[in-house]
């Protein structure tokens, strides 16, 4: 039997824990931030990955503040030769990149440090938002834990190109909280504090200029006012009440309309990567997409940068009706819970709504339309739902009335059954937090190293999709930059075997054969290109590669015409002239070799090796004579 002293100590501990959970003590937030910083601090050693090479390393317009104004008049990749068009209008993102470049240049460590700082700020903003939405300390702590450590956030924190997502959450939370503050003293349509109205509208505008998904933020606030705050019922008077709520957000609608207008002017036509896709296929595939996103939220295993998911083209396909039945069942459940707590329905709508822009499948490569980063904003609603569920579970242990007394250190447990239940309540809450931590934290730690560099990133994709063309191509580029040419060769050979008619891969394979010294195989690929590309010999680089391959395979006579053509098309390239000189030497054509070498010196005077070759040729007897 435990002593009365032990019971009193246990009761005192229970009181402290339960109180801190119920009021959402800021110490819980501090603990979450410290743990999150410890988890994501390893990203400080990460390199630029994925599209960072285009958006940062190749983007000249982020290297000077002279171009900051253009961020508002052009798409984010304007000025990059490989991407003349884009679907993305994100001025805040461009300005953020310029700021980072002005501070850190091309040193990725500083970029990653600021990325983690912004993520921590997004956790703080989420905490404040959850406090207002959930009105419960236990739910807030549980929700913040889920949001901070959810494994799908790894992409949005470890990859610098995802800075938009935590920024959008920060701006949305600020806009939402300012709207609540400005309307806190009224139950009618109208704003009581216009400085908070201005803050709400400005924050919404910043969110819109950060990422396109923010177009749904104003409707999300409108739904909160309709479903939760006003408890609008669907009756005759509901339309008038909804109309008054619509007017409440007049300035928000104006900002949203202006943004859509400017977006249309800057990007008049969306970039279509998959024009053969039909609207019917998109609609039939939508339930499967939603189901996969929900699965990633609930069961975030095997995370990676690329997921391959096939299109659904028939109503009879299980990939259509099974996900649809699952989603309808979830919607019915939320509708049933709505009668007891309208916040549940609202959070369900907030969960599926921000994913709607991800259904624009025409803008994605074939079968490539699932990405972890698109779950960042929906995870706000998901975390709140988990917080509500955790509160419901913990409150099961507080179902008996009058359980406050047993939590006093001096109280006598006259009702031992009630006291036993009351003592377990803080333990239940902590147990739930521990379960969430044991579920999400190891998965997050496992997913993080994948984003350390391109080799790790694309190797992880190929573990699950060995024939993913995008991953094969990008991994081969990463291996080439590291000088791992033999491994690059294996990947390029697989690419050609998968897409034998794609000339781009043939060019890449010819190049890797050149780097590995397999010149007969190089020549074979070039011959294929020459036979299948009409203007192949109108390019100086192509002519040079054929001539070089012929020279290296001991066919200098055949190489001469190609090298002459290369120097004719690109007369300022010293490499072409040097190889032509070497070929003439192999044929003992001294005068022609001297002319080629002298051209090299004319272009690059400091080439002492070439000067010595000229001296050696000029000292020959036939030249002296």
N, C-alpha and C positions, 0 to 999 in steps of 0.2 A: 504493500500500500504506500503510495507517495505521501510524503509529509505535507502538512499545510503550507510550510515555507516553500517547498518545491512547486506546489500548485500556485502559490501567489506569484513566484518568479515567472512561471510559465504564462500565467494570466497577464502579467505586466508586459512580457515580450509580445504576446498575442495582441495586446492593446496597441503597442507601438507599431507593429507591422500592419495591422488592419487600418489603423488611423492614417498611416503614411500612404497606404494604397487608396483608401477612400478619398482622401483629399488630393491625391495626385501629387505628392510631395516633389518639389523640384530636385531633390536629391536623386530620385529615380531617373530624371532626365539627365542629370550630370553623369550618373553611372552609365547610362546608355551611350551618351556621347563619348565618354572615355573608352568604353569597350569598342565602340564603332571606330574610333580613331586608331586604336591598337590593331584592329582587323585590317583596315584599309591603308595603314601606314606602309605596308609592303609595296603599294603601287608607286611609291616614290622612286623605286628602282626600275620601273617599267619604261619601255621605249615607246616611240610613236608606232601605232599599229593601224591596220585597216585603212580607212580613208584619211587618217592623219597625214599620210604622205602627200595627198592631194590638197587637203584643206589647210595644211600648215606648211609643210616643207616646200611645196610647189606654188603656193599662193603668194604672189608678189604684192598684192594689194593689202595684205595685213602687215606689211613691213614698214609702213609709214602712216602717220596720222593724216597725211594729205588726202588719203582716200576714204576717210571715215564717212563723209557725206554721201559717197556713192553706195554705201551699204543700204541706204533707203530707196535707191532708184534702180537696183539690179539684184539678180539672184545671188545666192551666197558663193557660187563658184565662178562668177563672172571674172574674166581675166585668165582663167586656166584653159590652156589650149585644148586639153582632152575633153573638156566639158563646156561646150559653147552654150548649152541650154540646161535648165534644171527646173524642178518643181518646187524648190524651196526658197521662200522669201523670209529671211531671218536676220534683220539688221542688228539686233542685240547680240546675236551669235558672232557676227563679223566684228563688231566693236569689242566684244570680249576677247576674240582672238588677237586683235590689234593690241589690246592692253597687255595680254600675256606675252606677245612677241616683243613689245617695247621693254618689258621687265626681264624676260628670260631668254630672248632669242630662240634658238633651236635646241635649247637644253630642256629635255622633257621633264626633268625632276621638278622644276619650278611650276610647270603647267600642272603636274599631278598634285602637288601640294595644294594649290589653289582649288583644284577640282574637289579634293577631299574636304576642304574648308567649306565650299559651297554646299556639299552634300550634308555636312553637319548642320549648316544653317537651314537646310530643307527639313531636317529632322526636328529642329526647334520649331519651325513654322508649322509642321504637321502636328506637333504636340499641342500648340496653342489652338489649332483648328479642331483637333480631337477633343480637347477640353470643352469647347463650345458645343460641339455636336453631340457628344456622348453624355456630358454632365455627370460623369462618374469617374472617380480616381482609378479604380481597378481597371475599368475598360480603357482608360487613357494610357495607363502603363503597359497593358497588354498590347494595345494597338501600336503604340510607339515602338515596342520591342519588335513586333512583326515588321513594321515599316523599315526600321533601321537595319535589320539583319536579313531581310528577305533575299534569297540568292539571285532572283532575277534582277536585282539592282546592281549586280556586279558589272554588267556591261555598261550601265549608265554612270558608273563611278570610275572604272578602270580604263574606259575608252574616252579620250578627251573630246571626241566628236559628239558625245552625249551630254555635254554641259547644259544643253537646252532643257533637259528633263527636270533636274533639280531646280533650275531657275524658274521654270513654269510653276512648279509646286510652291516655291517661295512667293512668286507674284500672285498666284491664285489665293493662297492662304491670306496674304496681306489684303487683297481685294475683298475677300469674303469677310474677314474680321472687321475691316473698316466699314463695310456695309452693315454688319450687325451692330456695330457701335453707333453708327449714324441713325439707325432706326430703332434703337433700344427703348426709347421713351414714347413710342407711338404704336398703336395697333391699327392705325388707318394708313392710307396711302400718303406718303410724304416723308421728307427727310428732316430730322431735327438738328443735324449738325453738318453743315455743308463742307467743312474742312475734311471730314471723314468721307463724305460723298466724293470730293475731289480725289482723295487718296485712293478710294476704291476704283474710280474710273481710270485714273492714271496707272494703277497697278494692273488693271485688266488690259490696258493698251500695251504695257510692257510685255505682258504674257503673250499677247497676240504677235508682237514683233519678235518673240523668241522662238515660238514653234507653232505650226499650223493647228495642232491639236487643241490649242487654246480657244478655238472658235466655239467650243462647247462649254466654256466656263460660265458665261453669262446665263445660258439656259440652265446650267446646274444650280446657280444661285436662285434663279426663278423657281425651279422645282422645289427647292428647299422652302421658299416662302409660301408656295402653294400647298405642299403636302404636309410640312412639319409645323411651320410657324403659324400659319393661318388655319390649319386643319380644314382646308376647303372641302366641302362635300359636293357631290355631283347632284345638284338640284337646280331649281329655277333661278335661285339667287347666285349660283356659282359663277355664271358668266360675268355678271357685274363685278363680282369680287376678283375674278381673274383679270378682268380689264383694268381694275384699279392697281393690281399688282404689276401688270405690264407697264402701266404708266410710271410706277415706282422706279423701274429700271430704264427710263427713257434715255438717260445719258449713256448707259451701258450699250443700249441698242444702237445709238448714234455712233459710238466708237467702233462697235462691231461692223456696222455698215461701211464706215469710212475705211476700215482695214480691208474689207472684202473688195471695195472699189480699187484701192491702191494695189492690192495683190493682183487684181485682174489687169491693171495697167502695166505693172512690172512684168508679170508672167501671163501674157494674153492667152496662151494655149498650153495645156498640161503636156508634159513630156510622156509619150506613150512608148513603153518598152516592150509591150506585148499586145500589138494591135489585133491579133487574131482572136483574142479572148472575147467572148460574147457576154452580154448582160445576164443571160440565163445561167451561164456557168458561174458567174460571180455570185448570183443570188443562191444558187444551189450549194456553193462552196462555203458561204457565209456561216452556217451553223457549225460546220466542221472547224472553221477558224476560231470561232468563239469557244468551242469546246476545248480546243488545244490550248488556248490562252488560259482558260480556267484551270486546266490540268497543270499548266506551268505554275500557276499561283498556289495550287494545293499540293502539288507533287513535283517540286522543282529539281528533278534529277536529270543528269546528262545534258546540262546546259551547254550551249555552244553558239557560235556566231551565226551559223547557217542551219536551218531546218528544211528538209525536203518534205513537202506535203503535196500530194497530187490533187488535181482539180476534180470536182464532182460534176458530172455532166448529165445525170439522170435522176429523176425523182425516186426511182426504185433502188437506187444505190444506198446501201446501209450507211455510207458516209454522209448521207443527207438526212434520212428520217430518224436514225438513232440519235445523232447530236441534237436534232430539232426537238425530239421528245424529251431529251434530258434538259434542254434549255427551257422548254415549256413547263416541265415539272418544277424546275427551280423558280420560274416566274410565278407559278401558282402558289408555291410555298411562301414566297415573299408577299404575294397578295393576301394570303391567309394571315401571315404575321402582321400585315399592314393594319389589320383591325385592332391589334393590340399595341403596335408600335410602328407608326408611319415612317420612322427613320429607316427601318429595314428596307422598305420598298424604295425609298429615296437612294439609299446606298447601292441597292441593286442596279438602279438606273444609272447612277454614277459609275458603277463598275463596267457596264456594257457600253455606255454612251461614248466615252473617250476612245474606244476602240473602233468606232465607225470610220474615221479616216483611214485606218489600216485596211479597210475593205476595198480601197481603190486599187484593185489587183492589176489594172492596166499599167500602172507605174512600176511594177516589179518585174524582175526577171522570171522566167518560167519556173513555176513551182517554188518560188522563193518569196514568201510573204509573211513568215512568222519571225519575229525578232523580240528578244527579251525587253529591249528598251521601250517598246510600245506599251509595256505593262506598268511603267513607272507611275503615270498619273492614275490609271485604274487601281493600282495597289493602295492608293489613299483610301478608297472605298473598301477594298478588301480588308485592309488592316483594321478599319473601324468595325467591320462586320465580325471579324475575329475577336475584337475587343468586347463587342456586345455578347457574343457567344460565351466568352470567358466569364463575363459578369454573371450571365445567366447560370452557368455551372456553379460558380462560387456562391451565388445567392441561394442555391438549393440547400446549402448547409446553414443558411440563415433564415430558413422558412418559419421557424418557431418565433412567436412574439416575445417581446421583452427580453432580448438577449444582450442588452447593453450592460446590465449589472455584472454578469459574470466576467466581463473584461476589466473590471476594476481590480486593482491589486489587493484591495482589502475586502472584497466581497466574498461571502461564503456561498459555495455552490449548493444552494438548497435544492435546486432542480438539476440533478446530476446529468440527466439526459440532455437537457438544454445546454448545460455547461460544456458537455462533451462536444456537442455540435458547434457551439460558439468557439471553442478552442481550436477546432479543426479549420475554421474558415480562413484565417491567414495562411495556414499551411496549404490549403487548397489553392489559394491565389498564387502563392509562391511555387507550388507544384506545377500549375499551369504555365507560369513563366519559365520554369525550368524545362518543361517539355518543349515549349516553343524554341528555347535556346538550343536544346539538344537536337532539335530537328533542323532548324535553319542555319545555325552557326557553322556546323561542320560542312554543310553543303556550300555555304558561302566561301569558307576557307579553301575548299576543294576547287571551286570554280575560279577563284582569283588568279592563280598562277597561269591559267590558260591565256590571259590577256597580257602577259609579260612582254611578248614580242610576237612578230608575225609567224615565226616557225611554230611556236607553241599553239598559236591561235588556229592556224589552218590545219595543223596536224590533228588537233582535236576534232575538227569538222570531218576530216577524212577517216577518223576512227569509226564514225557512224555512217558516213556517206563516202565510200572509197572512190566513187566515180563523180564526185561533185566537181564540175568543170571550173567553177569560180575558185574553189579552194585549191585545186591542183595548179591552176595558173598563178595564183598569188603566192602559193608556197614555193613554186619554182623561182619566182622573182626574189623572194626572201633568201632562198638558198644561194642564188647567184650572187647576191650582195655580200654573202659570207664566204664566197669562194668555194662552196661545196658543189662543184660542177657535176660530179658523178651522180649525186642524188638528184640534182636538177635534171640531168639527162633522163633518169628513170621516170620522172614525173612528166616530162615533155613527150616521151615515147608513149606513155599511157594516154595523154591528151590526144595525140595523133591517132592512136588506135581507136579511141572513142569517137572522134570527129575527123575522119580521114580527109574529108573535103574542105575543112576549114583552113584556109591558107595562112591565117595568122599563126596557127600552131605549127605549121610547116616552117614558117620563118623562124619561129622560136627554136624549133628542133635543129634547124641548120646552124643557128648561132651557137647552141650548146655543143654541137658536134665540132664546131670550130674551136671552142674553148677546151674541149677534151682531146683535141688532136685526131679526131676520127674523120679525116678529110674525104675518103671515099663515100661514107654515109652522108657527109655534108653535101657533097656534089649530087648525090642521089636526090636529096630533098630539093635542091636548087633546080635540078632538071624538071622535077615535078612542077615546081612553081612556074618555070619558064614555059611549060606546056599548057598550063591552066590559067595563066594570067596574061592577057593580051598586051599590056603595057609594061611587062616585067623589065625589059631591057631599056626602058626610058628613064630608069632610075639609076643614078650613079652608084649608089650603095649596092644594088643588086648586081650590076655588072662587075663591080670590084669583087664581091663575094664569089661569083662564078670563076672569075679569073684567078683569084687567090686559091680557090680549091683546086683548080686545074694545075696551077703552079706547084702546089704542095703534093699533088699526086703524080708529079714528074711528067706533066704535059705542058711544057712552057710554050710550045708552038701554038697550041689551041688557046692558051691563056692570053696571048698578046692582043688579039682583037677585043676581047672583053675589057682588058685593062686600058687599052687605048680609048674605048668608049667611056669608061669610068672617068678618066682624066679629062675627056672632052666635056662630059656633063657636069663635072665638079672639079674644075681646074685649080681650085684653091685648097684642095685637100692634099697635104704632103704625104700622107700614108699611101695614097693611090700612086703618086709619082715614085715613091720609094720602091713599092712592090713592082712597078713596071721596070724600074732600073735593075732590080734583082733578077727579074725574068730575062731581060736582055743579056745580063751577065751570064746567066745559065746557057744562053744560046750563043755566047761568045760574040755578041754584037756590041762592041765597045763604044762606038760613037753614039748609038742610041741610048746605051746605058748612061754615058756621060751627060747627055741632054736631060735625061730624067733626074739624075742626081743633082745637077745644077739647078733644076727647077725646085727641088726640095730645099736647097740652100737659099734660094731666092725667097721662098716662103718662110723658112725657119733658119735664119743665119747661124744660130748657135749650135747646130747639129754637127759636132766634131766627128762623129762616126762617119757621117756622109762625106765630110771633107777628106777624111783619110781614104775613103774608098775612091774618091775622085783622084787624089794624088797617086794612089796605087795604079789606077787605070791609065793616067797620063804618063806614068813612068815606063809603060810598056814600050818596047822598041818600035812597034808599028805606029804608035802614036807620035813618038819622037821624030821618026822619019817623016 
